[in-house]
Amino acid sequence: MSKRVAVVTGANKGIGLAIVKGLCKAGFIGDILLTARNEKLGQDAVAGLKSEGCKNVIFHQLDICDQGSSLKLKKFLEEKYGGLDVLINNAGMAFKNSATEPFGEQAEVTMRTNFWGTLWVCHALLPILRPNARVVNVSSFVSKKSLDQCSPELQAKFRNKDLSEEELCLLMGEFVQAAQAGDHTAQGWPNTAYGTTKIGVTVLSRIQAKVLTETRPGDGILLNACCPGWVRTDMAGPNATKSPEEGAETPVYLATLPEGVKEPHGQLVWDKTVQEW
């Protein structure tokens, strides 16, 4: 038996770091790869965790916006572990409300990280998932709020269970183009770059779960999107209601669902509870 392994993206601080800590405390047997774009920040985070008793944490560099970086990680996992047991796509970003960049630029940059980056990691790593693997895409309750602000036509598309990954990618591209042209609201899009990228992450999770059910029906793999809540991080600021540790609870819960359970799968989960989409 190869050693079990978990990967957490964007894990040098905030919710990602708390998720790594949460997996340690939950008694994850195997190695936990703490990944981050910045090698020094990642190594420092690992050293901090080891000093707290998390001995099974290893750093691996990963820039989710660089497809080559995801493929390097895939090669490392295949050679050292022969597969992957847990993937938590936590890396993400948001512009501050005070940001001065034009909305079109904010839309493109946020989409590249939150949607395309997550998609590229999945394209690299989902093919090497072992039976009974768990995948968690960190989305947001803002995705549901933003969906409700879309036009009825867009809402219908994003709720359509038969929407394909290709069609979703086209829709995400259309939003960025509309944002750059300055007529995204006229085209039925919400006035939030972050929220729209997280619609993408939630819908992508629904699509990926369906594909896994169809292509690997007996393998017991579960994939879900989750909302950690409003968490005190560099991104959300100091007034948020949850600590990073509280924000990590639902992602860790989904990543450690016991073998043999059939659900949740393909859902948006918040406070360990499935949400209507």
C-alpha positions as CSV (number, residue, x, y, z in Angstrom):
1,M,0.0,0.0,0.0
2,S,1.3,3.4,-0.9
3,K,1.3,6.1,1.8
4,R,-1.8,8.3,1.8
5,V,-1.4,11.9,0.8
6,A,-3.5,15.1,1.0
7,V,-2.9,18.4,-0.9
8,V,-4.0,21.8,0.3
9,T,-3.6,24.8,-2.0
10,G,-2.9,28.3,-0.9
11,A,-2.0,27.0,2.6
12,N,0.7,29.2,4.0
13,K,-1.8,31.4,5.9
14,G,-5.5,32.0,6.7
15,I,-8.0,29.3,6.0
16,G,-5.6,27.1,4.1
17,L,-3.2,26.9,7.0
18,A,-6.0,26.2,9.4
19,I,-7.2,23.4,7.1
20,V,-3.7,21.8,7.2
21,K,-3.8,22.1,11.0
22,G,-7.3,20.7,11.1
23,L,-6.3,17.6,9.0
24,C,-3.5,17.0,11.5
25,K,-5.8,17.3,14.5
26,A,-8.3,15.0,12.8
27,G,-5.6,12.4,12.7
28,F,-5.0,12.2,8.9
29,I,-2.8,9.2,8.4
30,G,-0.2,10.0,5.7
31,D,1.5,13.1,4.5
32,I,-0.2,16.5,4.1
33,L,1.3,18.7,1.4
34,L,1.0,22.3,2.3
35,T,1.3,24.2,-1.0
36,A,1.9,27.8,-1.7
37,R,3.2,30.0,-4.5
38,N,5.9,31.6,-2.3
39,E,8.5,29.0,-1.2
40,K,9.8,30.9,1.8
41,L,6.3,31.6,3.2
42,G,5.4,28.0,2.7
43,Q,8.5,26.6,4.4
44,D,8.0,29.0,7.3
45,A,4.4,27.8,7.7
46,V,5.5,24.2,7.7
47,A,8.2,25.0,10.3
48,G,5.5,26.6,12.5
49,L,3.2,23.6,12.2
50,K,6.0,21.1,13.0
51,S,6.8,23.1,16.2
52,E,3.1,22.7,17.1
53,G,3.4,18.9,16.7
54,C,2.1,18.5,13.1
55,K,5.0,16.2,12.0
56,N,3.4,14.9,8.8
57,V,3.3,18.2,6.9
58,I,5.6,18.7,3.9
59,F,5.9,21.8,1.7
60,H,5.5,21.7,-2.1
61,Q,5.6,24.8,-4.3
62,L,2.4,25.4,-6.3
63,D,1.3,28.4,-8.3
64,I,-2.2,27.5,-9.3
65,C,-2.1,30.2,-12.1
66,D,0.7,28.3,-13.8
67,Q,-0.4,25.1,-15.5
68,G,3.1,23.8,-15.5
69,S,3.3,24.1,-11.7
70,S,0.3,21.9,-11.3
71,L,1.8,19.3,-13.7
72,K,5.0,19.3,-11.7
73,L,3.0,18.6,-8.5
74,K,1.2,15.8,-10.3
75,K,4.5,14.2,-11.4
76,F,5.8,14.5,-7.8
77,L,2.6,12.8,-6.4
78,E,2.7,10.0,-8.9
79,E,6.4,9.3,-8.3
80,K,6.4,9.5,-4.5
81,Y,2.8,8.3,-3.6
82,G,1.4,6.7,-6.8
83,G,-1.8,8.8,-6.5
84,L,-3.7,11.3,-4.4
85,D,-6.3,10.8,-1.6
86,V,-7.4,14.3,-0.6
87,L,-7.4,17.5,-2.6
88,I,-8.5,20.8,-1.0
89,N,-8.6,23.6,-3.5
90,N,-8.4,26.5,-1.1
91,A,-6.2,29.1,-3.0
92,G,-8.1,32.2,-4.0
93,M,-8.1,35.9,-4.0
94,A,-10.3,39.0,-4.0
95,F,-9.7,42.7,-4.5
96,K,-10.4,45.0,-1.6
97,N,-13.5,47.3,-1.8
98,S,-11.0,50.2,-1.9
99,A,-9.1,48.8,-5.0
100,T,-8.6,51.3,-7.8
101,E,-8.0,48.9,-10.6
102,P,-10.7,49.1,-13.4
103,F,-13.5,46.5,-12.9
104,G,-12.6,44.7,-16.1
105,E,-9.0,44.1,-14.8
106,Q,-10.3,43.0,-11.4
107,A,-12.6,40.5,-13.2
108,E,-9.8,39.0,-15.3
109,V,-7.3,38.7,-12.5
110,T,-9.9,37.3,-10.0
111,M,-11.2,34.8,-12.6
112,R,-7.6,33.6,-13.5
113,T,-6.9,32.6,-9.9
114,N,-10.3,31.5,-8.5
115,F,-11.8,29.8,-11.5
116,W,-9.1,29.0,-14.0
117,G,-6.4,28.2,-11.4
118,T,-8.8,25.8,-9.6
119,L,-9.7,24.2,-12.9
120,W,-6.0,23.7,-13.9
121,V,-5.2,22.1,-10.6
122,C,-8.2,19.7,-11.1
123,H,-7.2,18.9,-14.6
124,A,-3.8,17.9,-13.4
125,L,-4.8,16.0,-10.2
126,L,-8.3,14.5,-10.6
127,P,-6.9,11.9,-13.0
128,I,-4.6,10.5,-10.2
129,L,-7.3,10.3,-7.5
130,R,-7.3,7.0,-5.7
131,P,-10.6,5.1,-4.8
132,N,-12.4,6.7,-1.9
133,A,-10.6,10.1,-2.5
134,R,-12.1,13.3,-1.2
135,V,-12.1,16.6,-3.1
136,V,-13.1,19.9,-1.6
137,N,-13.3,23.1,-3.7
138,V,-13.5,26.1,-1.4
139,S,-16.2,28.4,-2.8
140,S,-18.3,31.0,-0.9
141,F,-21.8,31.8,0.3
142,V,-21.2,34.9,-2.0
143,S,-21.6,32.5,-5.0
144,K,-25.3,31.8,-4.0
145,K,-25.9,35.5,-3.3
146,S,-24.3,36.4,-6.7
147,L,-26.3,33.7,-8.5
148,D,-29.5,35.3,-7.2
149,Q,-28.4,38.6,-8.7
150,C,-27.9,37.1,-12.2
151,S,-30.6,37.4,-14.9
152,P,-33.2,34.6,-15.0
153,E,-31.5,33.3,-18.2
154,L,-28.1,33.1,-16.5
155,Q,-29.6,31.6,-13.3
156,A,-31.2,28.8,-15.4
157,K,-27.9,28.1,-17.1
158,F,-26.0,27.9,-13.8
159,R,-28.6,25.6,-12.3
160,N,-28.8,23.3,-15.3
161,K,-27.6,19.9,-14.2
162,D,-26.5,19.1,-17.8
163,L,-24.2,22.1,-18.2
164,S,-20.8,20.9,-19.4
165,E,-17.4,22.1,-18.2
166,E,-16.8,23.6,-21.7
167,E,-20.1,25.6,-21.5
168,L,-19.2,26.8,-18.0
169,C,-15.8,27.9,-19.2
170,L,-17.4,29.9,-22.0
171,L,-19.7,31.6,-19.6
172,M,-16.9,32.6,-17.3
173,G,-15.0,34.0,-20.3
174,E,-18.2,35.9,-21.4
175,F,-18.4,37.6,-17.9
176,V,-14.8,38.8,-18.1
177,Q,-15.3,40.2,-21.7
178,A,-18.5,41.9,-20.6
179,A,-16.7,43.4,-17.5
180,Q,-14.0,44.7,-19.7
181,A,-16.5,46.2,-22.1
182,G,-18.3,47.8,-19.1
183,D,-21.7,46.2,-19.9
184,H,-21.7,43.2,-17.6
185,T,-24.8,44.3,-15.7
186,A,-26.7,45.1,-18.9
187,Q,-25.9,41.5,-19.9
188,G,-27.4,40.1,-16.7
189,W,-24.3,39.6,-14.7
190,P,-23.9,40.6,-11.0
191,N,-21.6,43.5,-10.2
192,T,-19.1,41.4,-8.4
193,A,-16.0,39.8,-9.8
194,Y,-15.3,37.6,-6.7
195,G,-18.9,36.4,-6.5
196,T,-19.0,35.5,-10.2
197,T,-15.8,33.5,-10.0
198,K,-17.2,31.6,-7.0
199,I,-20.4,30.8,-9.0
200,G,-17.9,29.2,-11.4
201,V,-16.3,27.2,-8.6
202,T,-19.6,25.9,-7.2
203,V,-21.0,25.0,-10.6
204,L,-17.6,23.4,-11.6
205,S,-17.9,21.2,-8.5
206,R,-21.4,20.0,-9.5
207,I,-20.1,19.2,-13.0
208,Q,-16.9,17.4,-11.7
209,A,-18.9,15.3,-9.3
210,K,-21.3,14.2,-12.0
211,V,-18.4,13.3,-14.3
212,L,-16.7,11.3,-11.5
213,T,-20.0,9.4,-10.8
214,E,-20.2,8.5,-14.5
215,T,-16.6,7.7,-15.2
216,R,-15.6,6.0,-11.8
217,P,-18.9,4.8,-10.5
218,G,-17.6,2.2,-8.0
219,D,-14.7,4.1,-6.6
220,G,-16.5,5.9,-3.8
221,I,-14.9,9.3,-4.6
222,L,-16.8,12.3,-3.1
223,L,-16.3,15.9,-4.4
224,N,-18.0,19.0,-3.0
225,A,-17.8,22.8,-2.9
226,C,-18.0,24.5,0.5
227,C,-18.3,27.8,2.1
228,P,-16.0,28.4,5.0
229,G,-18.1,31.4,6.2
230,W,-17.0,34.9,6.8
231,V,-13.5,34.4,8.2
232,R,-10.9,36.7,9.7
233,T,-8.2,36.6,7.1
234,D,-6.1,39.1,5.1
235,M,-8.8,38.8,2.5
236,A,-11.9,39.3,4.5
237,G,-10.5,41.6,7.2
238,P,-10.6,41.8,11.0
239,N,-14.3,42.3,11.4
240,A,-15.3,38.9,10.1
241,T,-17.3,36.6,12.5
242,K,-15.2,33.4,12.3
243,S,-11.7,32.5,13.2
244,P,-9.6,30.6,10.5
245,E,-10.0,27.5,12.7
246,E,-13.8,27.8,12.6
247,G,-13.6,28.5,8.8
248,A,-11.6,25.2,8.3
249,E,-14.2,23.1,10.0
250,T,-16.4,22.4,7.0
251,P,-13.5,21.8,4.5
252,V,-11.9,19.4,7.0
253,Y,-15.3,17.6,7.6
254,L,-15.7,17.1,3.8
255,A,-12.1,16.0,3.4
256,T,-12.5,13.3,6.1
257,L,-15.9,11.9,5.2
258,P,-15.7,8.2,6.2
259,E,-15.3,5.5,3.5
260,G,-18.6,4.1,2.3
261,V,-20.7,7.2,2.7
262,K,-22.4,8.2,-0.5
263,E,-23.2,11.9,0.2
264,P,-22.8,14.8,0.2
265,H,-21.5,14.7,-3.4
266,G,-21.6,17.5,-5.9
267,Q,-23.1,19.9,-3.3
268,L,-22.4,23.3,-1.8
269,V,-21.9,22.8,1.9
270,W,-21.9,25.5,4.5
271,D,-21.6,24.8,8.3
272,K,-21.6,21.0,7.4
273,T,-25.0,21.5,5.9
274,V,-26.0,21.1,2.2
275,Q,-27.3,24.3,0.7
276,E,-30.0,24.8,-2.0
277,W,-28.4,26.0,-5.3
